[in-house]
């Protein structure tokens, strides 16, 4: 076992441990669960740890590399028809194969599963094209977001309430662990070739825009279908009475999830091989490394999805029911916030996002700061979702103010943080949300006697919304701290030199966009990279 894999295993163990501990504490105190359910949960936790570690390692050495290579090639070609056709086909096929989309289709009332899957896939394909064109033509991200979400809320005003929660949930579930690394890497590759001063911030935002397409699609479908027909699929709890039976339950599910992951990875592999034969022509050694990464990714996702669907889903459902049955429904809100705070760390795509943010920003935005902001955001969102479960309050009263705040923040937040924030919403609402938090809300709602479709559904939407606010708030804090540091570190320039060589000094100051200067009574250089140099080791000589 090599060091990278050991590091990933440690990271996965630390991520899964808190949520495992919370469930066990609840089981031995206020919400006792059947022994076989706890056995399923513990086996599922082990599969999560190994699955997440293999997946993140595989994504690093295969998915991200393939996405960046394809994105870079499309940009260098400068052929708009090729860019549009390629990104649309990629968006459609990887969405059709996304496992979480099948879960969403089963929960959407009235709309046939196949129709919904195809419609959502087309929506993602269209918005992936829009995302690439935005980067290619350098369209300001915040303006595009405001326009698109205005359309979303206009459509929502004409859609039945039964479709609202599912529509906003769809934006989170379709950007799952398979699509996120590849789509993010496409944007990084595209922006990297451009190489201008806004390339860094433009490398993010693809996941955010791809999340809008499914919301629009389901809202449009909701205007044509009778929402009173159809029903959601209830969570099933397998009957097992011993550890061998629990293991057999996982073994029975493995072939199903192996097939789903294989079909999900296949379109990405096919597209990469086409580009490899036509243009990339990578060396054999590089291809072998990519191949090993694909194997890691495949095995990791199979183990992860098997663990969460077989081990975590029934625990979440029964835990929600037990808490209400034992008159602990008021405890749902604080408990939900604690679970939300820790569970986001177990989302595999979150680790990919944190690593990419830290790499792209050269460590200026740390993975730790990103993780804390995401945890706070998801904690708030799950707390609000539990409030909806208890009170039956409409999702309208939370979604509209939430997105209004997020869009207003785009005017005062650094553009890079805006792009990362809207990406993080889709990333945070992954399989752990769909297979643990949603069943948790469904179980609690059913025990209370509420409407599962209007009160429980929408939790994915809430998880996708609040990080938009918390990450942008992180951006505001970052901006304020940066300004304070700049002011503290500023030093005066030698005024005699300015007077003697005014043209040379002016040209130098203009040449570095990070330098702020005033040529009044005092002139200051506030470029921190420059300050130490004036006292001995200057890299910029005046």
PyMOL commands that set and color helices and strands:
alter all, ss='L'
color gray80, all
select helices_A, chain A and resi 3-27+35-77+80-96+99-107+113-137+141-157+161-173+177-194+199-202+206-222+243-280+284-325+329-346+348-360+367-391+396-409+415-428+431-448+452-456+459-489+495-500+502-511+528-535
alter helices_A, ss='H'
color red, helices_A
select strands_A, chain A and resi 491-492+524-525
alter strands_A, ss='S'
color yellow, strands_A
deselect
rebuild
show_as cartoon
